[in-house]
Amino acid sequence: MNDTRYLINEKFFISLGVVVAIIAGWYFISPFWRTVYENEEAPTGPVLAQGLFVSEIYRVEGRALLIASGGKRILRFENFKTINGPGFHVYLAFNKDSKDHIDLGEMKATEGNVNYEVPASVDLRKYTAVLIWSQPFRTLFSYAELR
């Protein structure tokens, strides 16, 4: 009698583990097939700095521009194209290896032209690297050096 209950519990936990593995796998892998296109209007004003995106793990295209516009500072991705992934965020950092960074939020699109507002408190002389960072994997996917 105890052997039967043990086998039922074992099968239940194995089944539960398989279901959790499938759900987790779908969460981490499914974003790679989604393309999110955005075409936000370009801010008007002088370009303070710019740089081309460099592939770190996956291919990426486009450039990052830092633009002063209407009293704000806008980080703009132009002709941007990359793969999607789970939990991509846009960071401003000292360099591509820096742990000191400013999180500008989730990446809005995998293709197109996108704007991110940079808080006024951010010292742009210090934070000159734009990072595309996967938070769940704690991995740098691509970056651009602003000059």
Backbone bond lengths (Angstrom), bond angles and torsions (degrees), N, CA, C in turn:
res aa  C-N    CA-C-N  psi(-1)  N-CA   C-N-CA  omega(-1)  CA-C   N-CA-C  phi
1 M - - - 1.448 - - 1.536 110.51 -
2 N 1.318 118.42 -45.43 1.459 121.54 178.50 1.520 111.37 -65.17
3 D 1.340 117.36 -33.32 1.459 120.52 178.70 1.518 111.06 -63.70
4 T 1.313 118.30 -38.96 1.465 122.48 179.64 1.521 110.38 -64.59
5 R 1.325 117.15 -45.07 1.455 121.00 179.87 1.537 109.92 -64.03
6 Y 1.315 117.59 -39.53 1.467 121.83 178.19 1.521 110.29 -61.90
7 L 1.347 118.43 -43.79 1.467 122.08 179.91 1.523 111.39 -65.74
8 I 1.333 116.83 -38.99 1.470 120.31 178.12 1.520 109.98 -64.02
9 N 1.326 117.76 -45.78 1.474 121.38 178.51 1.524 110.81 -62.50
10 E 1.325 117.00 -41.93 1.463 120.58 179.94 1.522 110.41 -62.98
11 K 1.314 118.58 -45.56 1.472 122.24 179.06 1.523 110.82 -63.35
12 F 1.330 116.66 -39.76 1.463 120.63 179.10 1.526 110.60 -61.00
13 F 1.326 117.06 -47.91 1.462 120.33 -177.71 1.523 112.34 -69.32
14 I 1.306 117.26 -34.30 1.468 119.79 175.32 1.530 109.49 -65.81
15 S 1.329 117.64 -44.71 1.470 121.66 178.36 1.522 111.01 -62.21
16 L 1.322 116.41 -42.79 1.461 120.81 178.37 1.529 110.56 -62.30
17 G 1.325 116.97 -42.08 1.463 121.09 177.75 1.517 112.35 -61.85
18 V 1.324 117.33 -40.47 1.469 121.27 178.57 1.525 110.07 -64.55
19 V 1.337 117.31 -43.78 1.468 121.05 179.78 1.533 110.22 -62.47
20 V 1.319 117.59 -45.48 1.469 121.34 179.03 1.527 110.27 -62.34
21 A 1.319 118.57 -41.46 1.465 122.09 178.93 1.528 111.03 -63.37
22 I 1.309 118.18 -40.49 1.469 121.50 178.99 1.520 110.42 -65.50
23 I 1.323 117.15 -45.49 1.470 120.70 179.45 1.526 110.70 -63.10
24 A 1.320 117.78 -45.65 1.469 121.23 179.48 1.526 110.62 -63.85
25 G 1.320 116.93 -42.74 1.469 120.55 177.38 1.511 111.72 -59.58
26 W 1.319 116.72 -44.21 1.473 120.49 179.30 1.531 110.31 -63.24
27 Y 1.330 117.76 -42.40 1.462 121.70 179.76 1.526 111.11 -59.35
28 F 1.321 117.48 -44.60 1.453 120.80 -174.92 1.528 113.76 -82.32
29 I 1.325 118.30 -26.89 1.466 120.59 -174.83 1.520 113.39 -99.34
30 S 1.323 119.27 -35.01 1.470 121.61 -173.69 1.525 114.61 -58.81
31 P 1.339 120.93 -34.68 1.466 118.76 179.89 1.525 114.01 -60.13
32 F 1.326 117.82 -24.37 1.458 120.04 -177.94 1.529 112.02 -61.95
33 W 1.335 118.12 -22.45 1.467 121.03 -177.72 1.517 113.18 -93.90
34 R 1.314 117.77 -4.99 1.465 120.64 -177.64 1.518 110.14 -97.99
35 T 1.318 115.11 131.81 1.453 121.54 172.66 1.518 107.32 -107.57
36 V 1.315 116.12 127.11 1.458 121.43 178.45 1.526 106.66 -113.88
37 Y 1.342 116.17 115.28 1.461 121.09 -177.53 1.519 109.42 -104.30
38 E 1.320 116.06 136.58 1.463 122.38 178.06 1.520 108.08 -141.16
39 N 1.328 116.50 143.95 1.459 120.76 177.58 1.525 108.63 -137.78
40 E 1.327 116.00 79.78 1.460 121.14 179.91 1.527 109.84 -79.74
41 E 1.315 114.37 150.48 1.469 120.41 -179.40 1.527 110.44 -64.44
42 A 1.325 115.53 140.10 1.465 120.76 -179.65 1.530 109.88 -72.86
43 P 1.332 116.72 132.86 1.464 119.20 175.53 1.527 110.00 -69.46
44 T 1.332 115.96 148.14 1.465 120.05 177.49 1.522 108.10 -96.27
45 G 1.306 115.60 140.79 1.453 120.70 179.56 1.512 110.05 143.02
46 P 1.316 116.15 174.06 1.464 120.11 -177.52 1.530 112.32 -71.92
47 V 1.323 114.46 145.70 1.472 121.09 173.98 1.527 107.15 -83.93
48 L 1.325 116.41 120.52 1.462 122.05 -178.76 1.527 112.07 -84.53
49 A 1.330 115.90 -33.88 1.465 121.88 -179.99 1.521 108.05 -163.38
50 Q 1.333 115.26 159.16 1.464 119.65 177.58 1.518 110.05 -156.69
51 G 1.327 115.07 162.88 1.456 120.51 178.17 1.510 110.38 -166.79
52 L 1.328 115.42 153.66 1.459 121.30 177.54 1.523 110.11 -86.02
53 F 1.331 115.52 144.74 1.459 119.59 176.36 1.525 109.39 -72.65
54 V 1.329 114.93 141.33 1.452 123.42 179.82 1.526 107.57 -116.56
55 S 1.318 116.35 134.56 1.466 120.27 178.13 1.517 109.84 -73.14
56 E 1.306 115.87 132.01 1.462 120.83 175.58 1.536 108.95 -106.55
57 I 1.336 116.95 -49.43 1.462 121.24 178.51 1.521 110.11 -117.34
58 Y 1.327 116.71 -48.54 1.461 122.07 -178.69 1.518 110.01 -118.78
59 R 1.302 115.46 160.34 1.461 120.76 -179.45 1.528 110.92 -63.92
60 V 1.311 114.86 138.29 1.460 121.93 177.79 1.520 108.10 -142.35
61 E 1.316 116.35 147.11 1.463 122.35 178.36 1.521 108.66 -130.91
62 G 1.324 115.87 159.23 1.453 121.06 173.93 1.506 112.37 114.87
63 R 1.325 113.75 -176.17 1.455 119.34 179.64 1.519 110.11 -138.72
64 A 1.315 114.35 156.93 1.456 122.57 176.47 1.518 107.77 -109.10
65 L 1.314 116.26 134.34 1.466 121.88 177.75 1.518 109.23 -125.76
66 L 1.309 116.24 139.51 1.454 121.95 173.57 1.522 106.01 -105.59
67 I 1.335 116.76 118.60 1.465 122.02 -171.81 1.525 109.51 -123.55
68 A 1.330 115.92 134.73 1.467 121.74 172.18 1.525 106.69 -90.52
69 S 1.325 116.70 122.01 1.459 120.09 -174.66 1.522 110.73 -147.76
70 G 1.333 115.54 115.67 1.461 120.44 175.87 1.516 114.06 57.59
71 G 1.308 117.56 39.98 1.460 121.35 179.84 1.522 114.07 80.19
72 K 1.305 117.30 1.09 1.462 121.90 178.32 1.515 109.73 -114.31
73 R 1.317 114.90 164.11 1.461 120.94 173.64 1.527 107.06 -117.19
74 I 1.321 114.29 126.03 1.459 120.96 -174.54 1.524 108.92 -118.52
75 L 1.327 115.59 129.60 1.453 121.29 169.98 1.522 105.99 -93.41
76 R 1.319 116.57 120.79 1.463 121.30 -176.41 1.521 110.16 -117.63
77 F 1.324 115.28 132.54 1.462 121.43 170.89 1.522 106.79 -98.19
78 E 1.329 116.90 123.65 1.471 121.03 179.04 1.515 110.06 -116.42
79 N 1.343 114.23 138.87 1.468 121.70 -178.49 1.525 110.85 49.45
80 F 1.307 114.46 39.04 1.451 122.20 -175.90 1.525 110.23 -79.21
81 K 1.327 115.71 138.88 1.458 120.45 177.48 1.523 109.13 -154.86
82 T 1.327 115.74 125.55 1.448 122.10 176.84 1.523 108.52 -154.57
83 I 1.312 116.76 177.12 1.454 120.03 174.10 1.523 108.56 -80.52
84 N 1.294 115.98 165.15 1.448 120.88 174.84 1.520 108.27 -91.15
85 G 1.281 115.71 166.38 1.451 120.51 177.46 1.512 110.06 -168.07
86 P 1.295 117.74 168.75 1.462 120.47 -177.51 1.521 112.17 -75.36
87 G 1.308 115.01 132.06 1.459 120.63 170.83 1.511 115.63 63.55
88 F 1.346 119.19 35.88 1.464 120.60 177.33 1.525 109.74 -71.95
89 H 1.332 115.11 130.79 1.461 121.80 175.54 1.518 109.04 -124.02
90 V 1.332 115.22 157.01 1.458 122.36 176.70 1.519 107.02 -103.97
91 Y 1.335 115.75 121.55 1.458 122.01 179.66 1.518 109.60 -116.56
92 L 1.328 115.55 147.92 1.459 122.56 161.80 1.520 105.68 -103.60
93 A 1.332 116.75 132.53 1.458 120.52 -176.11 1.525 110.42 -140.79
94 F 1.324 115.30 168.46 1.465 121.81 177.15 1.529 110.24 -64.61
95 N 1.328 116.92 -44.22 1.466 123.35 173.65 1.522 107.42 -156.04
96 K 1.314 117.31 179.38 1.472 119.82 -174.00 1.525 113.13 -67.33
97 D 1.328 118.28 -18.45 1.464 121.61 -179.44 1.524 113.33 -101.65
98 S 1.316 117.03 2.33 1.461 121.77 -173.58 1.525 112.38 -75.66
99 K 1.314 115.03 140.41 1.467 121.24 172.27 1.530 110.38 -89.11
100 D 1.328 116.18 -13.82 1.458 122.68 177.95 1.527 107.31 -86.18
101 H 1.334 116.12 109.82 1.462 118.78 -176.55 1.521 111.30 -147.60
102 I 1.331 114.72 164.63 1.458 123.73 174.68 1.527 106.68 -114.42
103 D 1.315 117.10 123.33 1.467 122.01 -179.71 1.525 108.76 -86.42
104 L 1.337 116.55 115.48 1.466 121.20 177.97 1.526 112.20 -90.42
105 G 1.316 116.92 2.62 1.458 120.55 175.77 1.515 112.19 111.28
106 E 1.321 114.12 -178.53 1.461 120.22 179.51 1.521 110.62 -66.18
107 M 1.323 115.48 146.36 1.458 120.89 175.48 1.527 107.62 -63.56
108 K 1.331 117.22 128.71 1.459 122.13 -174.16 1.519 113.53 -79.84
109 A 1.325 117.58 -31.15 1.460 120.30 -173.77 1.521 110.36 -154.06
110 T 1.332 115.40 155.70 1.461 120.43 176.25 1.520 111.55 -96.21
111 E 1.324 116.54 -14.38 1.464 121.24 177.50 1.520 109.68 -143.92
112 G 1.338 114.57 144.24 1.455 118.85 172.39 1.509 114.06 120.67
113 N 1.336 113.56 -148.79 1.456 123.54 -176.50 1.523 107.67 -127.61
114 V 1.331 116.08 118.52 1.456 120.63 -170.34 1.526 110.25 -135.24
115 N 1.338 115.80 145.12 1.462 122.37 -179.92 1.524 111.05 -114.76
116 Y 1.337 115.38 140.60 1.457 122.54 174.66 1.523 107.21 -129.80
117 E 1.322 116.96 126.74 1.457 119.74 178.71 1.528 109.92 -78.25
118 V 1.321 115.08 134.38 1.468 121.72 178.72 1.526 107.57 -98.95
119 P 1.327 118.64 123.77 1.468 120.66 179.81 1.528 111.75 -56.46
120 A 1.318 115.77 145.41 1.466 121.71 -178.03 1.523 112.03 -61.77
121 S 1.314 117.65 -25.81 1.471 121.42 -177.54 1.530 113.35 -75.96
122 V 1.325 118.53 -10.51 1.468 121.85 -176.23 1.524 110.13 -78.06
123 D 1.329 117.04 125.98 1.462 123.49 177.14 1.528 109.05 -80.51
124 L 1.313 116.75 103.45 1.470 121.43 -175.91 1.526 113.04 -73.23
125 R 1.335 117.81 -10.53 1.475 119.47 172.77 1.520 110.05 -76.39
126 K 1.324 115.97 -26.45 1.463 121.43 -178.70 1.526 112.02 -89.16
127 Y 1.321 117.71 -43.74 1.458 122.64 -175.02 1.523 109.77 -98.60
128 T 1.325 116.04 94.05 1.476 120.81 -173.41 1.530 113.40 -116.54
129 A 1.318 116.92 8.49 1.469 120.16 178.02 1.527 108.57 -118.69
130 V 1.333 115.64 136.24 1.463 122.33 175.04 1.525 106.45 -102.89
131 L 1.324 116.34 124.68 1.460 120.84 -177.81 1.523 110.45 -116.21
132 I 1.328 116.34 138.23 1.460 122.24 166.59 1.526 104.69 -101.68
133 W 1.315 116.03 111.40 1.448 122.57 -169.22 1.528 110.26 -120.52
134 S 1.329 116.68 132.11 1.462 121.49 173.99 1.520 107.69 -91.34
135 Q 1.337 116.34 109.62 1.462 119.60 -178.68 1.526 113.12 -64.56
136 P 1.354 119.68 -45.57 1.469 117.62 -178.91 1.529 113.40 -61.87
137 F 1.352 116.95 -36.80 1.460 120.34 -178.62 1.529 112.78 -92.48
138 R 1.346 116.58 -8.02 1.472 121.82 -177.62 1.520 110.39 50.78
139 T 1.354 113.16 51.57 1.463 120.18 -173.50 1.516 110.68 -133.44
140 L 1.325 115.74 137.79 1.461 122.08 172.94 1.519 108.95 -80.02
141 F 1.328 117.03 122.07 1.464 120.59 179.65 1.521 111.63 -95.32
142 S 1.313 117.85 -36.39 1.468 121.01 175.60 1.527 108.77 -164.51
143 Y 1.330 114.44 169.49 1.459 119.22 -178.12 1.529 109.77 -157.25
144 A 1.341 114.42 164.80 1.461 122.14 172.83 1.522 107.46 -139.54
145 E 1.317 116.47 136.97 1.474 122.29 174.98 1.517 107.89 -93.39
146 L 1.334 117.48 122.21 1.465 122.32 179.95 1.524 109.55 -86.08
147 R 1.331 115.98 126.90 1.482 121.29 178.15 1.489 110.12 -134.08
